[in-house]
Amino acid sequence: MLSTLARVALRQPSFPLALLLLSGLGWGLAISCTKLATGGGDHPLTLLLWQVVILAVLLALRLAAMQTPLPLSKRHLRFYFVAGLLGTAFPNALVYWAAPHLPAGIIAIVFSLSPLMTFGLALAVGMERWDPLRLGGVILGLLAIVALVVPETALPDPKIAVWIAVFVVVALSYAGEDVYAATAMPVEDNPLTLLFGMSIATLIMLAPVILATDVPIVFFRHGEPHEVALVVGSLLHLTAYGSLLYLIRHAGAVFASQISYVVTLAGVFWGMVIFAEVPSVWAWAALALALAGLALARPRASPAATAPD
């Protein structure tokens, strides 16, 4: 009965839009879950370790059910480690380090700059052609950062502006992964397989660092709220990522790219609901600039593109 209902839902014309909205809301909520997960005072690498372990276990179960093996060629291994470093190990460690110091809404706004940075990097290395509109989007993204950092009233405490710089580095690292993946990702493989390989590579990179620095590996103790938040955030991230892959395949990359708007707005919304955040006028201005930048910098539909399935 449930499978029949699922097949009927998938055939509905409104399904891609509903999936985009729900996935964006979930991904925005994952930002607040990340901030909540840091509430127990655990080391950032401990949090990162368990986030990746949760993702790896869930992906292993899914791939086992699909009977899909993990490719281990030199090309695949190189991709797992480079993409794992740029897209998970390095940026997510910074996220868990800096998240306690910034409002969730501000984090969401800075995260929204990653697609803009992706275009900027791709343009710099010759992967994208000169496009004044899209370049204007990057400039608006930079202005969004200025709106958050320069005015003294933009943040609850001007001293926390330094943490915005950390999240800019995070967004830049995610952009670097996007640019690398565009040229090195084995497109013939299931994306979930590649994500599983990246998770395993991240664990391999983390292990010697954790052992050498005596970082605690125990995290789950008494089912406290910050422990639940890490699990929920990991589930939301994986579900939203899987939904994004579905949208790219069945509704097109241009339609799927609009999830950035939903994630940004949802991140601000959940910050207001969960943490009672009250964004300043300058924060709202930064949000408007970031959304406008995304609108200008998002991919354009090809004139020869076919209609979505």
C-alpha positions in Angstrom: 0.0 0.0 0.0 2.8 2.5 1.0 4.8 1.6 -2.1 1.7 2.2 -4.3 1.2 5.6 -2.7 4.8 6.4 -3.2 4.7 5.6 -6.9 1.5 7.8 -7.3 3.2 10.7 -5.5 6.3 10.5 -7.7 4.2 10.9 -10.8 2.5 14.1 -9.5 3.6 17.2 -11.4 3.9 19.1 -8.1 6.2 16.4 -6.5 9.5 18.0 -7.6 8.5 21.4 -6.1 7.2 19.8 -2.9 10.5 17.8 -2.6 12.6 20.9 -3.1 10.7 22.8 -0.4 10.8 20.0 2.1 14.4 19.2 1.4 15.4 22.9 1.8 13.5 23.1 5.1 15.3 20.1 6.3 18.7 21.3 5.3 18.0 24.6 6.9 17.0 22.8 10.1 20.3 20.8 9.9 22.2 24.1 10.4 20.4 24.6 13.8 21.0 21.0 14.6 24.7 21.5 14.1 24.7 24.5 16.5 22.7 22.5 19.0 25.2 19.6 18.7 28.0 21.8 19.9 26.1 22.6 23.1 27.7 19.7 25.0 31.2 21.2 24.8 32.6 18.3 22.9 35.7 18.7 20.8 35.0 19.7 17.1 36.8 16.6 15.9 34.7 14.3 18.1 31.6 15.8 16.6 33.0 15.4 13.1 34.0 11.9 13.7 30.5 10.8 14.8 28.8 12.7 12.0 30.9 10.9 9.4 30.4 7.5 11.2 26.6 8.0 11.1 26.7 8.9 7.4 29.0 6.0 6.6 26.9 3.4 8.4 23.7 4.7 6.7 25.3 4.8 3.3 26.8 1.3 3.8 23.4 -0.1 4.6 21.8 1.6 1.6 24.5 0.4 -0.8 24.4 -3.1 0.6 20.6 -3.2 0.0 21.3 -2.0 -3.6 24.2 -4.6 -3.9 26.4 -1.8 -5.1 30.2 -2.3 -4.5 32.6 0.5 -3.7 35.0 1.2 -6.7 38.6 1.2 -5.5 40.6 2.2 -8.6 43.4 4.8 -8.3 41.1 7.4 -9.9 38.3 6.7 -7.4 40.6 6.7 -4.4 42.1 10.1 -5.4 38.6 11.5 -5.7 37.5 10.1 -2.3 40.4 11.7 -0.5 40.5 15.1 -2.2 36.8 15.6 -2.2 36.6 14.2 1.3 39.2 16.7 2.5 37.6 19.7 0.7 34.0 18.8 1.3 33.9 17.2 4.7 37.1 16.8 6.8 38.4 20.4 6.7 35.3 22.5 6.4 33.1 20.5 8.8 35.8 20.6 11.5 35.7 24.4 11.2 31.9 24.4 11.3 31.9 22.6 14.6 34.6 24.9 16.0 32.9 28.1 15.0 29.1 27.3 15.2 28.8 28.0 18.9 29.9 31.6 18.3 27.4 32.7 15.6 23.6 32.8 15.3 22.2 30.0 13.1 20.6 32.6 10.8 24.0 34.2 10.1 25.6 30.9 9.4 22.8 30.1 6.9 23.4 33.4 5.1 27.2 32.8 4.9 26.7 29.2 3.7 24.5 30.6 0.9 27.6 32.2 -0.6 29.2 28.8 -1.5 27.5 28.6 -5.0 28.6 32.2 -5.7 32.2 31.2 -4.7 32.0 28.1 -6.9 31.3 30.3 -10.0 34.1 32.7 -9.0 36.6 29.8 -8.7 35.4 28.1 -11.9 35.8 31.4 -13.7 39.3 31.9 -12.3 40.5 28.5 -13.5 38.8 28.8 -16.9 36.0 26.3 -16.3 33.3 29.0 -16.8 32.9 31.7 -19.4 32.7 35.4 -18.6 29.1 36.2 -17.7 28.5 39.8 -16.3 25.2 38.7 -14.7 26.7 35.8 -12.8 29.8 37.9 -11.8 27.3 40.5 -10.5 25.9 37.7 -8.3 29.4 37.1 -6.8 29.8 40.8 -6.1 26.4 40.9 -4.3 27.6 37.9 -2.2 30.7 39.9 -1.2 28.5 42.9 -0.3 26.4 40.5 1.9 29.5 39.7 3.9 30.3 43.5 4.1 26.8 44.1 5.5 27.4 41.5 8.2 30.9 42.6 9.2 31.3 46.3 8.8 28.2 47.9 10.6 28.6 47.6 14.4 24.9 46.8 14.8 24.8 44.0 12.3 25.7 41.3 14.8 24.6 40.7 18.5 28.3 41.3 19.4 30.7 43.0 17.0 33.5 40.8 18.4 32.1 37.7 16.8 32.6 39.1 13.3 35.9 37.1 13.2 33.9 33.9 13.2 32.2 35.0 10.0 35.6 34.8 8.4 35.9 31.2 9.5 32.6 30.4 7.8 33.7 32.2 4.6 36.7 29.8 4.6 34.2 26.9 5.0 32.1 28.1 2.1 35.2 28.5 0.0 36.3 25.0 0.8 32.9 23.7 -0.3 33.2 25.7 -3.5 36.7 24.1 -4.0 35.1 20.7 -3.7 32.5 21.6 -6.3 35.0 22.8 -8.8 37.2 19.7 -8.2 34.2 17.4 -8.5 33.2 19.0 -11.8 36.4 17.8 -13.4 37.4 14.7 -11.4 34.1 13.0 -10.3 33.6 9.6 -11.9 30.2 10.4 -13.5 29.5 6.8 -14.3 29.0 5.8 -10.6 26.1 6.2 -8.2 26.6 9.5 -6.3 25.8 7.7 -3.1 28.7 5.4 -3.7 31.0 8.3 -4.1 29.7 9.9 -0.9 30.3 6.6 0.9 33.9 6.6 -0.4 34.4 10.2 0.7 33.1 9.3 4.2 35.5 6.4 4.5 38.4 8.5 3.3 37.4 11.2 5.8 37.5 8.7 8.6 41.0 7.5 7.4 42.2 11.1 7.5 40.7 11.8 10.9 42.0 8.7 12.6 45.7 9.7 12.9 44.8 13.3 13.9 42.5 12.1 16.7 45.0 9.5 17.9 47.9 12.0 17.9 46.0 14.7 19.7 44.2 12.5 22.3 40.8 13.9 21.1 38.0 12.1 23.0 36.1 9.6 20.8 33.2 9.1 23.3 30.2 11.2 22.4 27.0 9.3 23.1 26.4 9.1 26.8 22.9 9.7 28.1 20.8 10.6 25.1 21.1 14.3 25.8 19.7 17.0 23.5 23.0 17.8 21.8 23.5 14.1 21.1 20.1 13.8 19.5 20.8 16.9 17.5 23.9 15.4 15.9 22.0 12.3 14.8 19.0 14.3 13.5 21.3 16.7 11.7 23.2 13.9 10.0 19.9 12.2 8.9 18.6 15.5 7.6 21.8 16.2 5.7 21.8 12.8 4.0 18.1 12.9 3.2 18.4 16.3 1.7 21.5 15.4 -0.3 19.8 12.4 -1.7 16.7 14.5 -2.6 19.0 17.0 -4.3 20.5 14.2 -6.4 17.0 13.1 -7.4 16.0 16.6 -8.4 19.1 17.1 -10.5 18.4 13.9 -12.4 14.6 14.2 -12.8 14.0 18.0 -12.8 17.3 19.4 -14.0 20.2 21.2 -12.5 18.7 24.6 -12.9 15.5 23.7 -11.0 17.5 21.8 -8.3 19.8 24.8 -7.8 16.9 26.8 -6.4 17.2 24.7 -3.2 19.8 27.3 -2.1 17.1 29.9 -1.7 15.0 27.6 0.5 18.0 26.4 2.6 19.0 30.0 3.3 15.5 31.2 4.2 14.9 28.1 6.3 18.1 28.5 8.1 17.1 32.0 9.2 13.6 30.8 10.0 14.7 27.9 12.2 17.2 30.1 14.0 14.4 32.4 15.0 12.2 29.5 16.1 14.7 27.4 18.0 17.1 30.0 19.4 14.7 33.0 19.4 17.1 34.9 17.2 16.1 38.4 16.1 18.2 39.3 13.0 19.3 42.9 12.8 18.3 45.2 9.9 21.8 44.6 8.4 21.4 40.9 8.7 18.1 41.1 6.7 20.0 43.3 4.2 22.7 40.6 3.9 20.1 38.0 3.4 18.5 40.0 0.6 21.9 40.6 -1.1 22.8 36.9 -0.8 19.5 35.8 -2.3 19.8 38.3 -5.1 23.4 37.1 -5.7 22.1 33.5 -5.9 19.5 34.5 -8.4 22.1 36.1 -10.7 24.8 33.5 -10.3 22.7 30.3 -10.6 23.1 28.1 -13.7 21.2 29.1 -16.8 19.0 26.7 -18.7 20.4 25.6 -22.0 18.2 26.5 -25.0 18.6 22.9 -26.2 17.7 21.4 -22.8 14.9 18.9 -22.8 11.9 19.1 -20.5 12.2 17.3 -17.1 10.9 13.8 -16.9 
